[in-house]
Amino acid sequence: MTRVLLLGATGFLGKHVHDVLGRQPGIDVVTVARSALSESPGHVPFDLGLADVGALRGLITAAAPDVVINCVGAVGGSMTQLAESNVELPARLVRALLECPTPPRLVHLGSAAEYGRVEIGVPVTEETATAPVGAYGLSKLAGTRAIGIGRAAGLNTVVLRVFNPIGPGSPATGLAGRVAAEIVRARREHDEIRLGPLDVVRDFVDARDVARAVSAAALSTVDEEILNVGSGIGTPAAGLVAELTRIAGHSGPVSEQGRGSERSADVPWQRADLSVIERSLGWRPEHDLTDSLTAQWREVACHA
């Protein structure tokens, strides 16, 4: 039996990771989040944002996991909120693990935003220089570097740099979730869909595939420091919008207004190179864009 301590189990990606782990035999999952999680018999209500190093060490010691997975992260908000979730928590987690007599493996979710602006047409590898252009990317890179310090001190760690996750449960902080919300609003108000600029190209990866990658990394003995998790396909943002509106059966106009997301500013193109994760974990995405958006819209339509 392998015990996994899953931090941030109620978030978008955390829920999918919990679902994947729960379907695997021989895995005992202890979930941790501020709110309750009725579907997890081993859930620990715990405010990770307020926990100091001693409290985190106590949490880890009590759970006695073989692996800790950190799915906690903020994608927006103030600089203070980004720093607390994306920088300070990983740093405290590293310190807590270093104080454990036998530290478990640590799997941490990073972001493609850490790479920032890259050369158009050249897939992003794990060796691509990091040059984040916004507060979110900067905070995620700082968190990854905190994990790197722990690794240099002897921890068994891996950071998964997730590109643009979509699929069931997509929050409105991402393009797919925002488009779905706009379709619902536009229909209700007999209005056009209003979005920011759609001229960027992104690597959209299904959250269920991300969860499979996290599970594989958690249960693996490979020693890669960084792994890219994406679809390996560059999709224009306008193409995602067109496909989701087609799936939803919505034919109304789409208006591009304003500058768009700060997280997308100044990064016109990104696509992941999956060679390393494919070689080390045998992982490839199973869901294409249509699969992801169909599953997402089916869920939205049930609650609209």
Disulfide bonds with the S-S distance in Angstrom:
none
